């Protein structure tokens, strides 16, 4: 049996048995190592080298920062700022949910934590105002996808490390698409709520209450400004900005809002360590898996096949994005980026596609994976918050998936949307 076939068979069997993706890749890698006659030390060496990277330190730190700010009252203050602006508009609470997700995304760097932080506040409010559980869960899960598009973004950091692309440029490239997609999701939520008749029962827009909430929540709004402003002005690196985010979150939570107790802090560190550990294990095993595939020339053969399909870079990008969306339905985002970046990036680069632009398209495709079963991580978080079935939440999220698909198509043909901000900040 060839090594490539052994990898495929072992990996598929593990997935069918319900083995976690990191363990499945590790088992498949061990099988391949034994068949290929490689020393078992190869596994340890590659895993060590995969994690021996300074930029990767930012991942557990951003996860910790997001958890601190969620439990320290910052996410609640962000929601409170938008609430007085609802009035009697259709879908007001749904719009607030997406806007709050946009702001919290600039802190957490990940999708599921954004859904959990904002959903735990907004879903009960929507249910009290007569929104259905499936609608509430769908809009929250969809807004949470912005957690990986609006910087700082954990998947962008991993893509930057895997592709040797500037992480600050990737962060800058995510700003305009992130805001644009957020506004598109907001309009979609409004139209769906208007058709369903979901309207706030509150009074008219209260400017005074908004200004009061803004004064109380100014420390929460300053978090993304300090984090991203420091990166774009080259005051600190993305990794250093993660340290700043943790320290800032602790100071505000403990000294300003005073909502962080010792019990909450202990819970925060345990939660962050658990999530960070699982992420880093996936990175290590996915790197070994990818190295073995490379030794067997599988990425090169796949790249040649994709390049043979067309000479038009737009057609190739469309094909690649369809492939990424399909794989994202079955594979974890981090594993997908580590395994497929070395395969797909050389193909699109030969056609003149900027690696930064491709990175944003990659992340957008991963966003759809958060909303599509059987993986659909955001849907499972929303399911726990609403008690709805995964089927009803998938149906509710479908219009937002269509919006993301539309955004991908637009950005394939208009790369300036992603490249304008990096050029403005760094090409001077």
C-alpha positions, 0 to 999 in steps of 0.5 A: 500500500502506498503512503498516500493511500494509507494516510487517506484510509487511516484519516477517513476511518478515524473521522467516521469513528468520530475521532477528533480532527487533531487525533485523526491527523496524528494517527494518520501521520503515525501510520504513514511514518511506519509505512514509509519507514521514517524514524518516529523521532520525525513526528516529535521533531516536526511537532516541536518545530511547528510550535516553536514560532514566536507569532503563534504565542499570540494565539493563546494570548488573544484567546485569554484576552477575549475570555477576560473581556467577556467575563470582565463586563466589556462585552456587556458594555458594548451591547449597552452602547447600541441598545438605546439606538434600537427604538421601534425599528424592525430587527433592532435587537438582531442589528445590535447583535451583529454590531456587537459581534463586530466590536467584540471580534476586534478583541477575541480573534475567534468566531465561537467565543464571539457567539458565546459572549454576545449570544449569552446577552442578546439571545435572551433579549431577543426571545423576550421581544418575541423573536423565535429561537431559531432566528435569534440563534441564526443571526448570532451564529452569523454575526460571530463569523466576523470574529475571524475576519475583523482583526485581530484574527487567530486564523489570519495569524496561522495563515501568516505563519504558514504562508510567510505573509506579513500578519500586520498586512493581513490584519489591515486587509481584513478591516474593510472587508470585515466592516463591509460584510458586517454591514451586509449581514446587518441589512440582511437581518433587518430585511428578514426581521421586517418580513417576519414582523420582529419589531422592538417594543421599546420606546423611541431612540434615546440619545441621552441613554446612548451617551450615558452608555457610551461614557460607561462603555468607553473603556470597552470601545478603547480595547480594539483601538489600542490593540489595532492602533498599536499594530498599525503604527508599529508601536508593537507587533501582533504578538506583543499586542496580544500581551497588551490586550490581556493586560488591558482587559485585566486592568479594566475588568479589575479596576474600572468595571470591577466585575472580575472576581477570583472565581471568574479569573480562575474559570477564565484561565482554565477555559483559555488553557483548554481552548489554547491547548486544543488549538495548538495540538491541532497546529502540531498534528496538522503540520506533521500531516502536511509534511508527510503529504509534501514528502509524497508530492501530493500537494504538488500533484493537486496544485498541477491539477487545479492549475490545469483547469483554467488559465483565468485567475478568476476562474481558478479562485472561484474553483479554489473557494468552492473547494475551501467551502466544501472542505470547511464543512468537514474540517476544522479551520486551523487544520484546513489553513495549515494543510491547504495553504502550501497546496493552494497558495503557489497555484494562485501566486503564479497567476498574479494573486496577492498572498494577502488577498488570498488570505482574506478570501481563505478566511471568508471561506472558513467563515462559511464553514462555521455556519454549515453542518456537519462541523458548523462550530458557531451553530453548535454554540448557538444550539447550546444557547437556544436549545434549537436543533442544528437543522433549524439553525442551519436553515435560519443561517442560510441567508447569511451564508448567501451573503458571505458567498456574494462577498467572496465573489465580489472580492475575487473580482475586486481585490482592491477591497482587501488590498487598499488598506495595507497599501495605504498603511505600509506602501508609503 
